[in-house]
Amino acid sequence: MKQVVGPVDLLNRHTSVFEEACIVHGLDELNLDDFERHWQPMLQARRAEFPDYAAACAGNVQDWHWDWVFESYKAQHTLGYDTFGIECDGRTQALMVVDSNQFALHPSQQRKELVHIARLATAPWNRTKTVEHPKYKGAGRALVATAISLSIELEFGGRVGLHALPQSEDWYRRCGFFEVPDPNPKNTLKYFEMTADAAAKFLQEGE
Amino acid sequence: MDRKQMTLVLSDKEMTLLDELAEHRGMSKTALVRQALRLYQSVTERIEGGEKVFVERPATKEKTELMVL
C-alpha cells in the first residue's frame, strides 16, 4: 500500500520556480501507469538511437530495461525490499527500490547492515542527455536522502550502498559516496558506499 | 511505516543472546529482531527457489551448506 513519506521541493528548470513534490513509500497504479505509458516509450525511443548498451550511456538511458512493475511486485512480497517514488505535477518524477538485507564493505563499517539502493531513476523528461530541456531537478538527491532516512530508521546509522551506472558515478561521488572494491567479480558496475558520517553531512547540506 | 505490536516471550538464554547481539550490532533489540526476520525470509526464499546458501571458511575454502527446515 502506498503511503506518503513527506513533502520535498523540486526545481522546475523551465520556470526556475521550486514546486512542492511528495515522496511516497510503495507504488500504486498511478506510478506504474506513469512508468508504462510515459517513461518506457521515451526511454525506448532514446535507447533506439544508440547501437548498443554501452553507447546508450551518452543518452543517459542505460536503465531502459528496468522493470518497475516487477520491482513493485517483489517489494509487496519481500521484507526489506521497498519501493519509493516522487510525485509532482500529477506525474511520477523519480523511482527507487532499496534492499535492506545487505552488508557494508567499506573498511570503516565492514559487515554492518546497510540499505542498498538497488535501483534509482528519475523520469526521462528530467534527465540531461536524454531530453534537450530537462524539467525537474532534485529528485535523485531527495531519494538518496530517503534511503539514508530509512537506514537511520532501521538503526543502520545512515549507511547506504549502491552499484552505479557509469554515467552516474561522478554524481554519487559528489553526494559523498566512496568507491569501494567489490569482491564479486560478476558485478560489472562500480560499487559505492556512504558512511554514517557522510550520510549525516549529506542530510545537513540538504537542510 | 505502519506498525503492529506484539509481546515476545523469551527464555533467559534467548534474551541474553538477543542482548548480546543487539549490543554487538549497535542496534536496539526491536531493530535486531526486525532485521533477523528480513534475513530469514531472504534465506528461506532463496532456498525455496532452488538456490543453495553456503558459509565458507576462508582459510580452508571449506563450504557448509546452510539448511533451513
Contacts between the chains, C-beta under 8 A, distances in Angstrom:
chain1	res1	chain2	res2	distance
A	3	B	1	7.4
A	3	B	2	7.4
A	25	B	1	7.1
A	78	B	41	6.8
A	78	B	42	7.5
A	78	B	45	7.2
A	79	B	37	6.1
A	79	B	38	4.4
A	79	B	41	4.9
A	79	B	42	7.7
A	80	B	38	3.7
A	80	B	39	7.8
A	80	B	41	7.5
A	80	B	42	6.7
A	100	B	35	7.7
A	100	B	38	6.1
A	101	B	38	5.3
A	101	B	39	5.8
A	101	B	42	4.7
A	112	B	25	7.4
A	112	B	26	7.5
A	113	B	25	7.2
A	113	B	27	7.7
A	113	B	35	6.2
A	153	B	1	7.5
A	154	B	31	6.2
A	154	B	34	7.3
A	154	B	35	7.2
A	155	B	26	7.6
A	155	B	27	4.4
A	155	B	28	6.0
A	155	B	31	3.9
A	157	B	26	7.4
